[in-house]
Amino acid sequence: MKATVKKLLGSRIKELRHGRGLSQEQLAEIVDVDTKHLSRIETGLSAPTVDRLEIIADALDVEVRSLFEFGHLDNREVQLAGIDKMLKQLDENDLKIIYRIVRSFIG
């Protein structure tokens, strides 16, 4: 099942917060929200307003658009489906090359 935008956004905010060495309490204080509300944002149960997104981005020292760079946060099923889709587009020769590369990682 594909994660919702709210969940991915929350995970990305949490990832950036950790990267800045901030606790949830510290970020909540900086952006002037209750810690429980920030927790709900990070778990995808709540979505910040556009104004709050700007404040969060500023606190994390990133551009707002960086908050939506969460392709790497897709879950395993989404990643596997994406890989499968890409592999189906390859010609036979390229598929053999990719197969050998993957085998070298697995052993």
N, C-alpha and C positions, 0 to 999 in steps of 0.2 A: 504494500500500500504506500502510495506517495505521501510524503509529509506535506502538511499544509504550509502556506506562506507564513502564517503566524508562528508555527513551530520552528520553521527554518530561520525566520528573523530572530526569534528568541534565542535559538542556539547560536546564531552568529553574534548577537550582542554578548552572550555569555562567553563565547570564545574570545572576543575582543577584550572583554573585561578581564578575563584571566590573563591575557597577553599583556595587559597594562599593570598586572599585579594588584588589581583592586578587588576588594571583597564586595559582596552584594550590598552590604550596609554602606560602604564607602561610596559606591556609585549612586545608590539611592539618595544619599545625602547631597552629592554633587548636583544631581539632576532634579532634586527637590520632589521626590516621590517617596511614598511609604515603602519600606523594604518588602512587604508582602506584595505590593503592586508590582515592583520590579521582578520579584520571583514569578508572579503570574505572567509577566511579559516574557521572561526567559524560558518558561515552560510552554509558551504558546497558548496559554489560557486566556490571555488578554492581549490587545494590540495597542501600542502607543499612538497618540495623535501625531499628525504631521509635525506640529510644533514641538512635541516631546521628542520625536525622532531627531530633529535638529539639535536639541539640547543634548541628547544622548550621544550623537555623533561628535559634537563639540567636546564633550567630556572624555570621549574615547580617542580624541585627536584624529578623527577620520572624517572623510566626506560622507554625506548621507548615503550616497550610492554604494559606498563600501559596506554598509549594513545589509545590503541586498546581494552581496557576493557570497552566495552560499551553495554553489553547485557542488563543492567538495563535501558538503554536509549530508548529501543524499544518503539514504540508508542502503544497505547491502542489496536489497531486491531491486531498487531503482538503478543502482550501479550495474548489476548483472543484466538487467533488461537493456540498459543503454549499450553495454558491451555487445550483447547479442545482436542488437539492431545494427551496430557498426560493422560487426563481423559479416553479417549477411550481405553487406554492400561491397565486400571485397571480391576481387577476382581470385581464381584458384591459386595463382602464384603468390599473391600477397597473403592469402590465408595461410599457406604453408609457411611463409616467413614468420608470421605472427605466432603460429603454432609452435615453431621452434623457439621463439623468444620466450613464450609463456612456459614451455617445458624447461628452459634453462633456469627459470625462477623457482619452479616447483621441485625440480631435481629428478 
